[in-house]
Amino acid sequence: MQLVFDPRQHALQRRRDMWQDALCRAYIALDAELPDTNGHHGILRKGCFGPVSITDISLPGHVVRRRRQHLARLDKDCFYLQILQRGQARLEQARRELPSNPAVAALFYSGEPYDLQCLDDIHALYLEIPRATLKSRLPGQEDLVAGNVGIASGVGKLAAQLCVSLAAESQAIDARDQARLGEDLLNIVALAIDRDAGRRADPECHQQARLRVIQAWIESRLGEPELTLETIARQHGISVRLLHYLFRQEGSSPAEWI
């Protein structure tokens, strides 16, 4: 993995603007909304593995937006799979709102507008896959744009583990083996996406995934005096009424978690 950006190498007052440039260089044209401070920590690395590339990024909470004016640049035609090692995120694309956390990865497409909100400090791997390459391994899924991929067990867990291992061990793997392992990773990821295709269409699974994100967020902030139902709902972009509904589906209430 090659270092793309380390804020510690730059003057404090320039770090915020330079993070924006680094994100566009590593990914695609987009707008990044970073905290209103220049003291940004984190790091950004990227490596190529045959047909795919992996970006390893640590960064404080932020929002990235890809809009129609960015699409006009025709910079990349690819899918991204966000695999979070730490933190919580929320993706909005193609009229869908999808959670992302260490148990559920988010798949999204560079050729459609999207909002990706990282709710707190994150450590994430982004797997970049050319659209044509992925579609060739997913016959019958021509309408694929965005969705969730479970990575807590089964094939999805294998894909996430291999991605993490490749990022960690890239310096010890020669170029030929990196390319071969990239092919293996691509095949496993395609299989995981294919296995989750039915669950992506199931609204109950989407609600369960959203609830898991909310529960994890609450657990990480237990004891904080400002932790209220209104705060929880606002943080996750839902109403208090919907918050109660999500918990009620599992026979509990948000008050029991606070």
PELINWO-V958688 format. One record per run of one state. SS is the DSSP state (alpha for helix, beta for strand, coil for the rest). FROM is the first residue (numbers start at 0). TO is the last residue. If there is no record, write none. Layout:
BEGIN
SS	FROM	TO
SS	FROM	TO
END
This chain:
BEGIN
coil	0	0
beta	1	5
alpha	6	8
coil	9	10
alpha	11	25
coil	26	29
beta	30	33
coil	34	41
beta	42	48
coil	49	50
beta	51	58
coil	59	60
beta	61	65
coil	66	66
alpha	67	70
coil	71	76
beta	77	85
coil	86	87
beta	88	92
coil	93	94
beta	95	100
coil	101	102
beta	103	108
coil	109	112
beta	113	117
coil	118	120
beta	121	129
alpha	130	134
coil	135	145
beta	146	149
coil	150	152
alpha	153	171
coil	172	173
alpha	174	194
coil	195	195
alpha	196	199
coil	200	201
alpha	202	218
coil	219	227
alpha	228	234
coil	235	238
alpha	239	247
coil	248	252
alpha	253	256
coil	257	257
END
